[in-house]
Amino acid sequence: MITIISAYIIDLILGDPNWLPHPVKGIGKLISGFDKLLRGNKNPLLEKLKGIFFVIIIISIPTTITYFLLYLTNYIHYYFHLIVSTIIIYTLIAIKDMRDKANNVKQALLKNNIDLARKNLSMIVGRDTERLDEKRIIMATIESIAESICDGIIAPLFYIFIGGPITGIVYKCINTMDSMVGYKNEKYKNFGWFAAKLDDIANFIPARISGILIAISSLLLNYDSKSSFKILIRDGSKHPSPNSGLSEASMAGALQIQLGGPSTYNGIISNKPFIGDNIKKPKLSDIDKAINIMYVSSLIMIILGALIEWLI
């Protein structure tokens, strides 16, 4: 437990400095390499089989490296093992980094530099940002924060509490694969199908925990917690993804705004439904509120994990 708390505090202080080697970057390079090596066949069945093999490889290599690294450090000295475990866990959660990137978008908008805001937004979303107006930029930033609460904080912590750095790495492999190859377009609909399905399974429980924690956080922060719970239940399943809509719905309710709606990806329009009630127009201050919810949600998750581990 001490390693998780220490990693959490380090992330709050340091975030993800560019100079620091990051396992997710390594996983990303591994995915890119095997994607180029394996993908490419007109036979749908063969592409799906290669997609399964691809997933096995991408999970196996980082997990094996992590296992032997932890085994070796434990053999050398227990405290050395704790330090390395803490560092690995620290790299698997992303709180300060998400805050910094969201604030970069906000600061650009405050300076009325919409082109810079679009550029900064493109660092945290997969959609096309070149034509977004201020309202859509704010909405996309808040959606990214809501999604990151699950993918970048709650889900990694959930699996770290279950099995330590090893299960945390497994989750990050699955989640990173989904973000890179889990698309339903012509290029990846067969090759990336298994990675996408596995991510849906891996995030099923964490996504629902995230939605509830966002609602609880909105209560503690004196935001609209009743609406947060209501929209979570009413609109959580509207999103094309079985998981992404839950945190977005809970966040939309807490801030009394609408999220979602049509978005463009690589020039192709995705007609996503709107989530939430259009009570208020999204404002720059809502980005700060979403960040506050992110911090409180992460803290609740740490406390809950510590309590459960103590009781067990």
KAPE-V518390 format. One line per field, one symbol per residue. psi: psi as a letter, one per 40 degrees, with the letter a starting at -180 (. if undefined). Layout:
# KAPE-V518390
psi: ???
This chain:
# KAPE-V518390
psi: ddddddddddddddagidehhhddddddddddddddddigiehdddddddddddddddddddddddddddddddddidddddddddddddeeigcdddddddddddddddefgddddddddeeeieihedehaddddddddddddddddcdecdddddddddeaddddddddddddddedefieiddedddeddddddddddedddddddddddddddddefagddddddddddededidieddddddddddddefiiiaihihhfehhhgiiihihgdihhidddddddddddddddddddddddddddd.
